[in-house]
């Protein structure tokens, strides 16, 4: 058989203030999680704003550069980004060409010329959409409006407007 003993005492001023302090601390505990949630939201929103290129003074375009593990780079608009693939549209890529060797040119001093090519102009006639496996993507960069690639894309599109 187990017996319990309990002592009862009359409440004193110190026990009443301790009870009110405990109930006050419970109210304070409700505010702390709210402050933490607001701080986390502020940090996430600030990070998003900063990393989207809005904080650097340069205006970013809708175009991104997608760098692949095989060394190729495609420029276009990321239409969707899932867990296993990235869909790229309005796609361009660079082709490097070297001018023919001149007898008067210094060996090794040839200038490489880069040409921006619109995907779909190839003989095989691919559609202007590419689904890229995420495992083959090194990284994706947002391109600035004043960058050479975006300017070349805009010039290409402007040249098409005059054609029937």
Protein Blocks (a to p, Z undefined) as FASTA:
>chain_A
ZZdddddddddfklmmmmmmmmmmmmmmmmmmmmmmmmmmmmmmmmmmmmnopmnopacd
fbdcdddfkopacddddfbdcfkbccdehiaddddddddddfkbcghiaccddddddehi
amnopafbdcddfklpfbdcdddfkbmklmmmmmmmmmmmmpZZ
